């Protein structure tokens, strides 16, 4: 029998003993009066009643110590002979272990070493732990195990707990910024008849009651929010979960949080100004700085944000002229670059964090020319630390963006480029229903040819546009921004990321 199994058996025995004495090891309530942090601020001699988890236990005869932890922090508990009732001391020694939740009553004292503590007068069990906590100073060493048992990772590592508090504040800061600017928060469908609003592979499922196949949304209600522009709303936004059935790597997940806003009577230039203001405000409010180091890049959000031209940047870095070069020329360049570097950045990984074995670049000559151009751009993107905006993307890569009035081959799009990656995407929304329908037809042709990421032809959206939609700027940003500001892979910034079932685990 291993050590953990011995501990488990001993704790199960204690549960049985408690029940024999008609003591419930899992009561349903405790009247907690103060948090641990509040106890630390009280005057000596103050009476307290608090609760939390026992983290350590040390018995040295006439006196015993342990650490109580709750959501606010930690405080030391002291069991002193002659001061703590013998019944309570005996109960503590005989039945309680590190990991147990307890409720305590006592008074605030200062020990000989000067530590503010609670001198225990009464202690009761609130939840008996059966499995032992990880070692105090080491926690969980295995990275996959940390993600699988994130509750223990948070419990044992204060910095992980603080990260998720910060993440909550991050999204609230975005929400409050937009509300202060007069935007209305809305909710749009998660289940859709067709997956629209982005170029991505959707998750497909079946709706039993309606007997139809449906999709989990791949955008934050882009087409729905634009229908709200048709309806007469002028500023809307949504923050929620969206789903893309694609690869996992340092900056991609299948299930993640996204924000998108839509702003009537504004264009992409207005959007750039608003987004820059929003990013700076969030960084200052949540991280208390505009300077970051992330994934090998040094970033200063406070300096002038650059403007990068899609066509010129690719020509500068690869010598490829995107509107003149043919597929063979582009393919040759991709083959050359693939020997030097991965234009997509870190290799794709499965949910164990290991490389998936996928090739760095799909060098299939049957790829659409503009998909190849997009791979070239992703190579070039890694050369940019930012902050800045990429503009003048080809219309073939942006089926929902308005054409540039000065060059119809390009669109009025802006992508936020920071630390070699895209951390936000927006554009002047296409509101010409005839142009939109033609672009949807082109997307449908690509899908039939095997491009799984091409968009569906959404006839209901085209019909809505035919009633008229005002000039509109739309923008979206995902939690990738938070992960980059934290300088961590995106999966580490998700409280409970999706994991493969453990080997031997039964599936219902």
C-alpha positions as CSV (number, residue, x, y, z in Angstrom):
1,X,0.0,0.0,0.0
2,X,1.4,3.4,-1.1
3,X,1.7,6.4,1.2
4,X,-1.2,8.2,-0.4
5,X,-3.4,5.2,-0.1
6,X,-2.5,4.8,3.6
7,X,-3.4,8.5,4.2
8,X,-6.7,8.0,2.4
9,X,-7.6,4.9,4.4
10,X,-6.8,6.7,7.7
11,X,-9.0,9.6,6.7
12,X,-11.8,7.4,5.8
13,X,-11.5,5.8,9.2
14,X,-11.7,9.2,10.8
15,X,-14.9,9.9,8.9
16,X,-16.4,6.7,10.2
17,X,-15.4,7.6,13.8
18,X,-17.0,11.0,13.5
19,X,-20.2,9.6,12.2
20,X,-20.3,7.0,15.1
21,X,-20.1,10.0,17.5
22,X,-22.9,11.7,15.5
23,X,-20.7,14.4,14.2
24,X,-21.5,15.3,10.6
25,X,-18.2,15.6,8.7
26,X,-20.0,17.6,6.0
27,X,-22.5,20.0,7.6
28,X,-24.4,22.4,5.4
29,X,-23.6,25.8,7.0
30,X,-21.3,27.9,9.2
31,X,-21.9,31.4,10.4
32,X,-18.6,32.9,9.3
33,X,-18.2,36.5,10.7
34,X,-14.8,37.5,9.5
35,X,-12.4,36.6,6.7
36,X,-8.7,35.7,7.5
37,X,-7.6,39.1,6.2
38,X,-10.1,40.9,8.4
39,X,-8.9,38.9,11.5
40,X,-5.4,40.1,10.8
41,X,-6.5,43.7,11.1
42,X,-8.4,43.4,14.4
43,X,-7.1,44.5,17.8
44,X,-5.5,42.1,20.2
45,X,-8.1,40.3,22.3
46,X,-10.9,40.7,19.7
47,X,-13.3,37.8,19.4
48,X,-13.5,36.2,16.0
49,X,-15.5,33.5,14.2
50,X,-14.0,32.5,10.8
51,X,-13.6,29.5,8.5
52,X,-11.3,28.1,5.8
53,X,-9.0,25.2,4.9
54,X,-6.3,23.9,7.1
55,X,-3.1,24.1,5.1
56,X,-0.5,22.9,7.6
57,X,-0.6,21.2,11.0
58,X,2.2,21.2,13.6
59,X,1.8,19.7,17.1
60,X,4.7,20.2,19.6
61,X,3.0,19.0,22.7
62,X,1.6,21.7,24.9
63,X,1.1,23.9,21.9
64,X,0.0,23.2,18.3
65,X,-0.1,25.5,15.3
66,X,-1.7,25.4,11.9
67,X,-2.4,27.7,9.0
68,X,-6.0,28.5,8.0
69,X,-6.6,29.7,4.5
70,X,-9.6,31.3,2.9
71,X,-10.3,33.4,-0.2
72,X,-8.8,36.5,1.4
73,X,-5.5,35.1,2.7
74,X,-4.0,33.1,5.6
75,X,-3.8,33.3,9.4
76,X,-2.2,31.1,12.0
77,X,-4.3,29.2,14.5
78,X,-2.8,28.4,18.0
79,X,-4.0,25.6,20.3
80,X,-2.5,26.4,23.7
81,X,-2.7,24.2,26.8
82,X,-4.5,26.0,29.6
83,X,-6.1,28.4,27.1
84,X,-7.8,26.2,24.5
85,X,-10.4,23.8,26.0
86,X,-8.9,20.3,26.2
87,X,-11.9,18.9,24.3
88,X,-11.1,21.2,21.3
89,X,-7.4,20.3,21.4
90,X,-8.1,16.6,21.4
91,X,-10.6,16.9,18.5
92,X,-8.0,18.8,16.5
93,X,-5.3,16.2,17.1
94,X,-7.4,13.2,16.6
95,X,-9.7,14.0,13.7
96,X,-8.3,17.0,11.7
97,X,-5.8,17.0,8.9
98,X,-4.3,19.4,6.4
99,X,-6.9,19.9,3.6
100,X,-9.9,19.9,6.0
101,X,-12.3,22.8,6.0
102,X,-13.0,24.0,9.5
103,X,-14.9,26.7,11.4
104,X,-13.1,28.3,14.4
105,X,-13.9,30.7,17.2
106,X,-11.3,32.4,19.4
107,X,-9.4,35.6,20.1
108,X,-6.7,37.6,18.3
109,X,-3.3,37.3,19.9
110,X,0.3,37.9,19.0
111,X,2.8,35.0,19.4
112,X,6.3,35.3,20.9
113,X,7.6,35.6,17.3
114,X,5.3,38.5,16.7
115,X,2.8,36.7,14.4
116,X,-0.9,37.8,14.6
117,X,-2.8,34.6,15.3
118,X,-6.1,33.2,16.5
119,X,-6.0,31.5,19.9
120,X,-8.6,28.7,19.5
121,X,-11.5,28.4,21.8
122,X,-13.7,26.2,19.6
123,X,-13.1,24.3,16.3
124,X,-15.5,22.2,14.2
125,X,-15.2,20.2,11.0
126,X,-17.0,21.6,7.9
127,X,-15.7,19.3,5.2
128,X,-13.3,16.3,5.8
129,X,-10.7,15.9,3.0
130,X,-10.0,12.4,1.9
131,X,-7.1,12.9,-0.5
132,X,-4.0,14.7,0.7
133,X,-2.9,18.0,-0.7
134,X,0.2,18.2,-2.8
135,X,3.5,18.9,-1.0
136,X,3.6,22.4,0.5
137,X,6.6,23.7,-1.3
138,X,6.4,21.9,-4.6
139,X,2.7,21.5,-5.5
140,X,2.0,19.6,-8.7
141,X,5.2,19.3,-10.8
142,X,3.6,17.7,-14.0
143,X,2.3,20.5,-16.3
144,X,-0.5,18.4,-17.7
145,X,-1.6,17.4,-14.2
146,X,-1.7,21.0,-13.2
147,X,-4.2,21.8,-16.0
148,X,-6.2,18.6,-15.3
149,X,-6.4,19.4,-11.6
150,X,-6.4,23.2,-11.9
151,X,-8.3,23.5,-8.6
152,X,-5.1,22.2,-6.8
153,X,-2.9,24.4,-8.9
154,X,-4.9,27.5,-7.9
155,X,-5.0,26.3,-4.2
156,X,-1.3,25.8,-4.0
157,X,-0.1,28.7,-6.1
158,X,-1.3,32.2,-5.2
159,X,0.0,33.7,-8.5
160,X,-2.2,31.4,-10.5
161,X,-5.2,32.4,-8.4
162,X,-4.4,36.0,-8.8
163,X,-4.1,35.6,-12.6
164,X,-7.7,34.5,-12.9
165,X,-8.8,37.4,-10.6
166,X,-6.9,39.7,-13.1
167,X,-8.5,38.0,-16.0
168,X,-12.0,38.7,-14.6
169,X,-11.0,42.3,-14.1
170,X,-9.7,42.4,-17.7
171,X,-13.0,41.5,-19.2
172,X,-14.9,43.9,-16.9
173,X,-12.5,46.7,-17.9
174,X,-13.4,46.1,-21.6
175,X,-17.1,45.9,-20.7
176,X,-17.0,49.1,-18.6
177,X,-15.0,51.0,-21.3
178,X,-17.6,50.2,-24.0
179,X,-20.5,50.9,-21.7
180,X,-19.0,54.3,-20.9
181,X,-18.7,55.0,-24.6
182,X,-22.5,54.3,-25.0
183,X,-22.4,50.8,-26.3
184,X,-25.2,48.4,-25.5
185,X,-24.3,44.8,-24.3
186,X,-26.3,42.2,-26.2
187,X,-26.6,38.4,-26.4
188,X,-26.7,36.6,-29.7
189,X,-27.2,32.8,-30.5
190,X,-24.5,30.3,-29.7
191,X,-26.3,27.7,-31.8
192,X,-26.6,28.6,-35.5
193,X,-28.1,27.2,-38.7
194,X,-24.9,28.2,-40.5
195,X,-21.5,29.2,-39.0
196,X,-20.9,32.7,-40.1
197,X,-18.9,35.8,-39.3
198,X,-15.4,34.3,-39.6
199,X,-13.2,32.0,-41.7
200,X,-12.9,29.0,-39.4
201,X,-13.9,25.3,-39.1
202,X,-17.1,25.0,-36.9
203,X,-18.2,22.3,-34.5
204,X,-21.3,20.5,-35.8
205,X,-24.1,18.9,-33.7
206,X,-27.7,17.9,-34.1
207,X,-30.7,19.6,-32.6
208,X,-33.1,16.8,-31.6
209,X,-36.3,18.8,-31.1
210,X,-36.0,20.6,-34.4
211,X,-34.3,17.6,-36.1
212,X,-31.8,19.8,-37.8
213,X,-28.0,19.9,-37.9
214,X,-26.6,23.1,-36.3
215,X,-23.2,24.7,-35.5
216,X,-21.6,26.2,-32.5
217,X,-20.8,29.8,-33.3
218,X,-17.4,30.8,-34.7
219,X,-17.7,34.5,-34.1
220,X,-19.2,36.7,-31.4
221,X,-22.5,37.2,-33.2
222,X,-21.0,39.2,-36.1
223,X,-23.8,38.7,-38.5
224,X,-26.4,39.0,-35.7
225,X,-24.9,42.2,-34.4
226,X,-24.9,43.7,-37.9
227,X,-28.6,42.7,-38.2
228,X,-29.0,44.8,-35.0
229,X,-27.5,47.7,-37.0
230,X,-30.2,47.2,-39.6
231,X,-32.7,47.2,-36.7
232,X,-31.6,50.7,-35.6
233,X,-29.2,50.1,-32.8
234,X,-26.0,52.1,-33.3
235,X,-23.5,50.7,-30.8
236,X,-23.6,47.1,-29.6
237,X,-21.1,44.6,-28.2
238,X,-21.0,41.1,-26.8
239,X,-18.6,39.2,-24.6
240,X,-19.0,35.4,-24.6
241,X,-17.6,32.0,-25.6
242,X,-17.0,30.9,-29.2
243,X,-15.8,27.7,-30.7
244,X,-13.5,26.7,-33.6
245,X,-12.7,23.1,-34.4
246,X,-9.0,23.7,-35.3
247,X,-5.5,23.1,-33.9
248,X,-4.1,23.9,-30.5
249,X,-0.9,25.9,-30.1
250,X,0.5,28.7,-28.0
251,X,-2.2,31.1,-29.2
252,X,-5.1,29.0,-30.3
253,X,-7.8,27.1,-28.5
254,X,-11.2,25.7,-29.6
255,X,-13.3,27.1,-26.8
256,X,-12.5,30.7,-25.8
257,X,-13.8,34.1,-24.8
258,X,-14.2,36.8,-27.4
259,X,-15.5,40.4,-27.5
260,X,-16.9,42.0,-30.6
261,X,-18.4,45.5,-31.0
262,X,-20.3,47.2,-33.8
263,X,-20.4,51.0,-34.2
264,X,-22.8,52.6,-36.8
265,X,-21.6,55.7,-38.8
266,X,-18.0,54.9,-38.1
267,X,-15.3,53.4,-40.3
268,X,-12.1,51.4,-39.7
269,X,-10.1,54.6,-39.0
270,X,-12.5,55.5,-36.2
271,X,-12.1,51.9,-35.0
272,X,-8.4,52.1,-34.8
273,X,-8.5,55.2,-32.6
274,X,-11.1,53.6,-30.2
275,X,-9.2,50.3,-30.0
276,X,-5.8,52.0,-29.2
277,X,-7.5,54.0,-26.5
278,X,-9.2,50.9,-25.1
279,X,-6.0,48.8,-25.1
280,X,-4.0,51.5,-23.3
281,X,-6.8,51.9,-20.7
282,X,-7.0,48.2,-20.0
283,X,-3.3,47.8,-19.7
284,X,-2.9,50.7,-17.3
285,X,-6.0,49.7,-15.2
286,X,-5.3,45.9,-15.0
287,X,-1.5,45.6,-15.3
288,X,-0.5,49.1,-14.1
289,X,1.9,49.6,-17.0
290,X,2.1,50.1,-20.7
291,X,5.4,48.2,-21.1
292,X,5.5,44.4,-21.4
293,X,7.8,41.6,-22.3
294,X,5.9,38.8,-24.1
295,X,7.1,35.7,-26.0
296,X,10.5,37.3,-26.7
297,X,9.3,40.7,-27.7
298,X,9.5,44.0,-25.8
299,X,6.3,46.1,-26.2
300,X,5.5,49.7,-25.2
301,X,1.8,50.4,-25.8
302,X,2.5,54.0,-24.9
303,X,4.6,54.8,-28.0
304,X,3.2,55.7,-31.4
305,X,1.3,52.9,-32.9
306,X,2.6,52.1,-36.4
307,X,0.7,51.5,-39.6
308,X,1.8,48.4,-41.6
309,X,0.7,47.9,-45.2
310,X,-0.1,44.3,-46.1
311,X,1.3,44.4,-49.7
312,X,4.4,46.4,-48.9
313,X,5.3,44.4,-45.8
314,X,5.2,41.1,-47.6
315,X,7.2,42.5,-50.5
316,X,9.9,43.9,-48.1
317,X,10.3,40.6,-46.2
318,X,9.8,38.0,-49.0
319,X,10.3,39.9,-52.3
320,X,6.9,38.6,-53.4
321,X,4.5,41.0,-55.1
322,X,1.2,39.5,-54.1
323,X,-0.9,40.8,-57.0
324,X,1.6,39.9,-59.7
325,X,3.2,36.6,-58.4
326,X,1.6,33.3,-59.4
327,X,1.0,30.3,-57.2
328,X,4.2,28.5,-58.3
329,X,6.3,31.6,-57.4
330,X,4.6,31.9,-54.0
331,X,4.9,28.1,-53.3
332,X,8.6,28.3,-54.0
333,X,9.0,31.1,-51.5
334,X,7.0,29.2,-48.9
335,X,9.2,26.1,-49.4
336,X,12.3,28.3,-49.0
337,X,10.9,29.9,-45.8
338,X,9.8,26.6,-44.3
339,X,13.4,25.5,-44.2
340,X,14.3,28.6,-42.2
341,X,11.4,29.3,-40.0
342,X,7.8,28.4,-39.4
343,X,5.6,31.2,-40.7
344,X,2.8,30.2,-38.4
345,X,5.0,30.6,-35.3
346,X,5.1,27.7,-32.8
347,X,4.2,24.3,-34.2
348,X,0.7,23.1,-33.6
349,X,0.3,21.0,-30.4
350,X,-2.3,18.5,-29.2
351,X,-3.9,18.9,-25.8
352,X,-1.0,17.2,-24.0
353,X,1.2,20.2,-25.1
354,X,3.3,18.0,-27.4
355,X,3.8,18.8,-31.1
356,X,1.0,17.3,-33.1
357,X,3.3,16.1,-35.9
358,X,1.5,18.3,-38.4
359,X,3.8,19.8,-41.1
360,X,4.9,23.4,-40.6
361,X,3.2,24.6,-43.8
362,X,0.7,22.9,-46.0
363,X,2.6,23.2,-49.3
364,X,-0.2,21.7,-51.4
365,X,-0.2,23.4,-54.8
366,X,-4.0,23.0,-54.8
367,X,-4.2,25.6,-52.0
368,X,-6.0,28.8,-53.1
369,X,-3.4,31.5,-54.0
370,X,-4.7,33.8,-51.3
371,X,-4.4,31.1,-48.6
372,X,-0.7,30.9,-49.6
373,X,-0.4,34.7,-49.4
374,X,-1.9,34.5,-45.9
375,X,0.8,32.0,-44.9
376,X,3.4,34.5,-46.2
377,X,1.8,37.2,-44.1
378,X,2.0,35.0,-41.0
379,X,5.7,34.6,-41.6
380,X,6.2,38.3,-41.9
381,X,4.0,39.0,-38.8
382,X,6.6,37.3,-36.6
383,X,9.0,40.1,-37.5
384,X,6.9,42.8,-35.9
385,X,6.9,43.7,-32.2
386,X,4.4,46.5,-32.5
387,X,2.2,48.0,-31.4
388,X,0.6,48.8,-34.7
389,X,-2.2,48.2,-37.2
390,X,-2.0,46.1,-40.3
391,X,-4.2,47.6,-43.1
392,X,-5.0,47.2,-46.8
393,X,-5.6,43.5,-46.8
394,X,-6.7,41.8,-50.1
395,X,-10.4,41.5,-50.5
396,X,-10.1,37.7,-51.0
397,X,-9.0,37.3,-47.4
398,X,-11.8,39.4,-45.9
399,X,-15.3,38.4,-47.2
400,X,-17.1,40.7,-44.8
401,X,-15.1,43.9,-45.1
402,X,-15.9,47.0,-47.2
403,X,-13.7,47.6,-50.2
404,X,-11.2,50.4,-50.1
405,X,-12.6,53.3,-52.1
406,X,-9.2,54.1,-53.6
407,X,-8.3,50.5,-54.5
408,X,-11.0,48.0,-54.9
409,X,-8.5,45.1,-54.6
410,X,-8.1,45.9,-50.9
411,X,-10.4,46.3,-48.0
412,X,-10.8,48.8,-45.1
413,X,-9.5,46.4,-42.4
414,X,-7.2,46.8,-39.4
415,X,-5.5,44.1,-37.4
416,X,-3.8,44.9,-34.1
417,X,-0.2,43.6,-34.3
418,X,1.6,43.1,-31.0
419,X,4.5,40.7,-30.2
420,X,4.5,39.1,-33.6
421,X,0.8,38.1,-33.6
422,X,-2.7,39.4,-34.3
423,X,-4.4,40.7,-31.1
424,X,-7.6,42.1,-32.6
425,X,-9.3,42.4,-35.9
426,X,-11.7,45.0,-37.3
427,X,-13.0,46.7,-40.4
428,X,-15.4,48.9,-42.1
429,X,-18.3,46.4,-42.5
430,X,-19.5,45.5,-46.0
431,X,-23.0,46.9,-46.3
432,X,-23.5,46.5,-50.0
433,X,-25.8,43.4,-50.3
434,X,-24.9,42.7,-54.0
435,X,-21.1,42.7,-53.2
436,X,-21.7,40.6,-50.1
437,X,-23.7,38.0,-52.0
438,X,-21.0,37.7,-54.6
439,X,-18.4,37.2,-52.0
440,X,-20.5,34.6,-50.3
441,X,-20.8,32.8,-53.6
442,X,-17.0,32.8,-54.0
443,X,-16.7,31.4,-50.4
444,X,-19.1,28.6,-51.3
445,X,-17.0,27.7,-54.3
446,X,-13.9,27.4,-52.1
447,X,-15.8,25.3,-49.6
448,X,-16.9,22.9,-52.3
449,X,-13.3,22.7,-53.5
450,X,-12.3,21.5,-50.0
451,X,-11.6,24.7,-48.0
452,X,-13.2,23.9,-44.6
453,X,-12.7,27.4,-43.3
454,X,-14.6,29.2,-46.0
455,X,-17.8,30.9,-45.0
456,X,-21.3,29.7,-45.6
457,X,-23.6,31.6,-48.0
458,X,-25.9,33.2,-45.4
459,X,-28.9,34.2,-47.4
460,X,-30.8,35.6,-44.3
461,X,-27.9,38.1,-43.7
462,X,-27.9,39.2,-47.3
463,X,-31.6,39.7,-47.1
464,X,-31.2,41.9,-44.0
465,X,-28.6,44.0,-45.8
466,X,-31.1,44.6,-48.6
467,X,-33.2,46.5,-46.1
468,X,-30.2,48.8,-45.5
469,X,-27.4,48.8,-42.9
470,X,-25.7,52.1,-42.1
471,X,-21.9,52.5,-42.5
472,X,-20.5,50.5,-39.6
473,X,-17.2,49.6,-38.0
474,X,-16.8,46.2,-36.3
475,X,-14.0,44.9,-34.2
476,X,-13.2,41.7,-32.3
477,X,-10.6,40.6,-29.7
478,X,-10.2,37.3,-27.9
479,X,-8.5,36.3,-24.7
480,X,-5.3,35.8,-26.6
481,X,-4.7,39.5,-25.8
482,X,-4.8,38.7,-22.1
483,X,-2.5,35.7,-22.5
484,X,0.1,37.8,-24.3
485,X,0.0,40.6,-21.7
486,X,0.5,37.8,-19.1
487,X,3.4,36.4,-21.3
488,X,1.9,32.9,-21.1
489,X,0.5,30.3,-23.6
490,X,-3.3,30.8,-23.9
491,X,-4.1,27.4,-22.5
492,X,-2.5,28.3,-19.2
493,X,-4.8,31.3,-19.0
494,X,-7.9,29.2,-19.1
495,X,-9.2,28.0,-15.7
496,X,-10.3,24.6,-17.0
497,X,-9.0,23.9,-20.5
498,X,-10.3,20.9,-22.4
499,X,-8.1,17.9,-21.8
500,X,-8.1,14.4,-23.2
501,X,-9.5,11.7,-21.0
502,X,-6.9,10.1,-18.8
503,X,-5.7,6.6,-19.9
504,X,-8.0,4.0,-18.5
505,X,-10.7,6.5,-17.7
506,X,-14.1,5.1,-18.7
507,X,-16.5,7.1,-20.9
508,X,-20.2,7.0,-20.2
